[in-house]
Amino acid sequence: MTEEKKYWFPAKKYGWGWGTPVTWQGWLVLLVFLAALTGGALYIDPKVSPVGYFVYVTVLGAAFICVCYKTGEPPRWRWGDKKK
């Protein structure tokens, strides 16, 4: 018996990347990402340490993209309903 994989982040209809989450796990990951982004802005003041905040946001964004890549549909350019 084959089990269909349930993606947390479906592919966007147009363009490259992922859309809004479709599972509770995806929503949890998104909310944690947004909370960490907000918390980081409170902890690492971007006005005082712009480089530190940039590094923080870059690492956080890379981690979020890795989760999307691992749990989302395989990324590729999509043209909506058009055939290649």
N, C-alpha and C positions, 0 to 999 in steps of 0.2 A: 504494500500500500504506500502511495506517495503522499507526502504532506506538503501543501503549498506554503511557501514561506510568507509570513505576514511582515510586510515592511513597516517600519515606524514612520518613515518619511517617504511619501510617494514622489515620483518625478514630476517636475512642472510640465504643464501641457505645451508651453512654448519656451524655447531657450534651453539653457543648461542648468542643472542643479535640482534642488528639492523644494517641494512645496510645504504647506503647513502639515504638522503631524496628524496621523490618523489613529494612533493608539495612545493609551494613557502613558506608556513609557516614553514615547516621543514628546508628549506634552510636558512630562516631568523633566526630561533633559532640557527642553527649551526654557522652562521656568527656572531651572537651576542655573543655566547659562545667563539668563537675564538678571537673576539675583546676584550672581557673582560679578557680572559687569557693573551693576549698580553699586554693590558693596565695595568693589575695587575703586570706584570713583570716590567713595567716601573715605576709604582707607589710604589710598595713594592719590593725593590731590594732583590732578592733571596740571594745575597752574604752578604748583611748587616743583613737581618732578615730571615734566612731560615725557622724558625718555623712559623713566620707570613705568609710567602708565601705558605708554606705547608698547613696551615689552610685555606687560601684563595682558593687555588686550590682544596682542598678537598670539601669545601662547594660549590664551583662553579661546580665541577664535579658531586656532589650529586644532585644538582638542575637540571643539564642537564639530568642525568639518570632518574630523576622523570618525566621530560617532555617527554622523550622517552618512558618511561613505560606507561604514561597516553595517549599518542597520537600515539604510535606505535602498531604493531601487538603484541599479547601476546607472551612473551618470552618462549621458550622451546628449548631443544636440537634438532637440525635438521641434518639429514644425506643426504641432497640433494634429489635425486629422489628415494632413497631406501625406502622401506616400513619398518615399525618397526620390 
